[in-house]
Amino acid sequence: MSKTLLLCDCLGSQSVDATGLGAATGLACTGCFTSLCTTQADIAAEAIKDGDVVIACAQEAPRFAEIAQDFEVDAPTFIDIRDRAGWTDDSASTTPKMAALIADGLMDEPDYKSIDVVSEGTCLILGASDVVLPAAQTLAETLSVTVLLGPQSDIVPHPAFDTYVGKLRQATGTLGAFEVRIDAFQQSLIGGRGTPDLSAPRDGAMSQCDIILDLSGATPLFPADHKRDGYLRADPKSQPAVAQAISEASLLIGTFEKPLYVRMEPTLCAHSRAEKPACSNCLNVCPTGAIVSAGEHVAVDPLICAGCGACASVCPSGAISYEMPTTDHIFRRISILATAYRSAGGQDARLLVHDAYGAEMIQLSSRHGRGLPADVIPMEVNALSGFGHAEMLAALAAGFARVEILAGPETERDALNPQLALTLAIAPEKAAILDMADPDALSDYLFDATAATALDAPILPLGTRRQVARLSAKALNPATETLALPQGAPYGAVLVDTDACTLCLACVSLCPSGALGDNPDMPQLRFQEDACLQCGLCTNVCPEKAISLVPQFDLTDAAYTQKVVNEEEPFACVECGTLFGVKSTVEKIMEKLSGNHAMFANPAAARMIQMCDGCRINAQYHSQNNPFAGNERPRPRTSDDYFSKRKDH
């Protein structure tokens, strides 16, 4: 059964073309109402009761959800077209934009994975006594509190919580699983009059807790401390900040769902091989320290991961992928937004990517300012840092004329800036990051921006991030064969110094993506550019330092085939003529060892260097003074030997 679309012009404050939207979305639409949330609520209630209704209003979603609950039916789908499209100073038609937003809102939300985190309410409070003791008294009503005062502090016993003295040296973990190490640890001695005596200080005391409330005013215990679950930090000089931290800490008891933001596939990781370092992109951009080296691959701690998505955007192999939502879901959203806009008659749309901070900026701009232009389609994502070059290029190749990313005050830029630079190398002047805190400035920028033109023949972004990026680059640069890319790009070629390369093939055996290969029949080094991750492992493992990286994008079909980057004449065995090894290498070894090394002092031993494996073994076995030779093999016994010893023969 087709869904019903309920439209409302919010007391005539926006222009809504009900007929056009019905035709563009394919939904049943009986017209545009004026006040569905108040005077026309009976119409909305009847539609909700019938089910399968889409209400083009997000502001009054709680009101309509209550109506659905009263009727014991599923809540409607709510899509905001007012703040993002209807409220605008643009005189152009907003119908294509509204149709695109409705199509995006009708997409099924993917299921997300999570794990349970249990906090039993064990809380450690750090800081000076004049701040932490009142906080401890407040929290002791709901949590199991322990206070850690600084060295040389006096302890005032309190029956509701324990107090210790020491210096916190190290803290690891997250909500429900913190581990702390304390130096100069002292505890009070029970009994006596006056201030209790303290035990002798000792270093290395260890303990566990579920929550850490840091009121010390010192350096944070963790990188990106605001992203560490269970770690609350406040300025001890600010009473409102301390009160807020105490309130938040009191709620951190029970079982919580922790989303699994990323998925790790160790077999694809190009972090290291044979103890030689290679790619460390994710380690360099992770703000929380959730990613650590684990031998030949990296490991992600899902309890520490805060879901910024930066690791997924910089991973060249796809070993780390973002799961909230998946890259495939983002590609489908981009495609649906672009397709629905064009199908409704729109041209040259611009994509504005934002997070929750940007959504608030758009709401303020639409209510109190000029709003967004009719050709700017907002797209909200959970993590801006995860919107990398592949997603930007996919948007441009799918039919958007330009991509703008509205950054917020907490947006991680270590990954986003290089991803933008890579995008601009492939599609110059087609993308930008907007650093704006003023809604009016945002509107002015978007209204005054120079018009851009979208592709005439957009693509359908399907596949992995690398596949979509290559397909998009080809669509955006149809007349270009090779694009130069900035350093650190995950695409490129290798440059082999043929004079230095000995074809030892160490690079081939360790290449994590199979971009470097050999020829089992000839001394050749082959390379396939499409598979190269530019991880740098080949440059690190090459004993001759004969390999260097060339970041580029070969947009021709040659990138999908292997090409020979170095080859030499094979050496023929001096005994049987079988081809083996590299002629120049064998000759160089003969030059260095023959007559110059004790093991190859005589010509017969040196000649073994020029033999294949089989002939070399035979020559060693039959040579004089063979180090592997044993005593003469005894003659086999026969029946004649047995009979010769009998007396009757």
Secondary structure, 3 states (H helix, E strand, C coil): CCCEEEEECCCCCCCCCHHHHHHHHCCECCCEECCCCCCCHHHHHHHHHHCCEEECCCCCHHHHHHHHHHHCCCCCEECCCHHHHHCCCCCCCCHHHHHHHHHHHCCCCCCCCEEEEEECCEEEEEECHHHHHHHHHHHCCCCEEEEEECCCCCCCCECCEEEEEEEEEEEECCCCCEEEEEEEEEEECCCCCCCCCECCCECCEEEEECEEEEECCCCCCCCCHHHCCCEEECCCCCHHHHHHHHHHHHCCCEEEEEECCEEECHHHCCCEECCEECCCHHHHHCCCCCEEEECCEEEECCCCCCCCCHHHHHCCCCCEEEECCEHHHHHHHHHHHHHHHHHCCCCCCEEEEECHHHHHHHHHHHHHCCCCCCCEEEEECCCHHHCCHHHHHHHHHHCCCEEEEECCCCCCHHHHHHHHHHHHHHCCCCEEEECCCCHHHHHHHHHHCCCCCCCCCCCCCCCCHHHHHHHHHHHHCCCCCEEECCCCCCCEEEEECCCCCCCCCHHHHHCCCCCEEEECCEEEEEECHHHCCCCCHHHHHCCCCCEEEEEEEECCHHHHCCEEEEECCEEECCCCCCEEEEHHHHHHHHHHHCCCCHHHCCHHHHHHHHCCHHHHHHHHHHCCCCCCCCCCCCCCCCHHHHHHCCCCC
